[in-house]
C-alpha cells in the first residue's frame, strides 16, 4: 500500500474538519478507511450507496439527529466521514449545526468529486469551519513512478497498482464519469454534445484553445465550449494553463491550454490504450509533457507553495512550456519539458527568444536524463528532481 502525501489524521487529531475534493478514482474512499482504521469513535457514510443516499436525500435532518445521539454516547470526539457529500448538499447545513452545537466533540471528513454542484446549489461550504484539501492521482511525491506505465495507463491508484485490468477500468472510467458526473447531476443538457466535445478535448490536450473554432466543430457555441472546459476544471479532470505576458491585459487575451488530469484517462478518451507507446514517438513526448505539467500542479498543491504556472509564446510562435511565478507580473523560472534522455539547447529553442525578453530568469529543462548538467545557461535535470524541488530551484537559482 502506498501512503498518500495528504494524511487527514494531521488535521482530524487537531479537531479540524476537512473538505477533501478529488476526481473519481483518486482514492478518496480508500483514504477514508485507511485513516479511520487508526481512530476509535467513527462513523462512515457513503452516499454512492443507494440505501444511504435515499435515506438522507429524503430527510437530511435525520443525519443530524443520528449524529447528536452518537455524540451523547461517547466520551471521545466523534469523527464522521461523508463520502461524495455533493450528492446530498443539504447535509452540509446539518454538519454546520453539529459543529456549532458540539464544538470539540465532533469533526468531519467530507469528500466530493468537485465543489461545482455544491456551489451551483448555493450549498453551505463551511467557510472558516473546514479546511479544504485536494486528492490527486498518485504522484512522485508519494512513490517513484514507473514512467512507461504512468504514461500509458496513468496513475489513478486502482489502475496503476493493478496490472491486470488497466484497459477495461480506464475505458469504463470515461463512461462512468459521463453517466454519473454529467448526466445524473444534470451539469449539461445534452450529454451527446459533451461527449463529442470530450473527444476533441483529448485530441487538443495541451494545445491553445480557440473556443469559437472548437465550438463550431462540436456544433455548439464558443461560450458553451468554455463552460464545458469549466466543468472539467471544476470536477478536477483538467488543469488550465494561461498564456504569460508582462502585460496582464495581454495575458487575458491569450488562448489557454488545458491538460487532462491523468495520462491513462487521456489515452482512454483518445482510444489509444491498446496502441503501443514508443519512447521516440510524438505521442510519447506529448504524454510526458502532460504528466510533468500535472506533477507540477500536484506538488504545488500538496506542498502549499502558492506558485502560478503559465506558458509563454511570442508573436513569431516561439514557445516555452512552463513559466513559474508567484504573481502575474514577475516570472521566476522558465521550464521546457523534453522526454529525451539527452536533450540539447537546440531542443529548447524557445528559450532563446524568451531570454531576449527576460534575460535574468532562470531556465530549466525537465527531461529523462539520469543526472543534471548545465549547458548554454540551461539547467538540464531529471524531471522527478525538478518537480520535487521546484520551490528550491526558483529560490536558489538551480
Helices and strands as residue ranges (DSSP letters): H 9-12, E 17-21, H 28-36, E 42-46, H 50-58, H 61-73, E 78-83, G 85-88, H 91-101, E 106-112, H 116-120, E 130-134, H 147-153, H 157-160, H 166-177, I 178-183, H 191-203, H 211-218, H 222-234, E 238-243, H 248-253, E 257-260, H 263-269, H 282-302, E 308-313, E 319-325, E 331-337, G 345-348, H 350-357, E 362-367, E 373-375, E 378-382, H 383-388, H 390-396
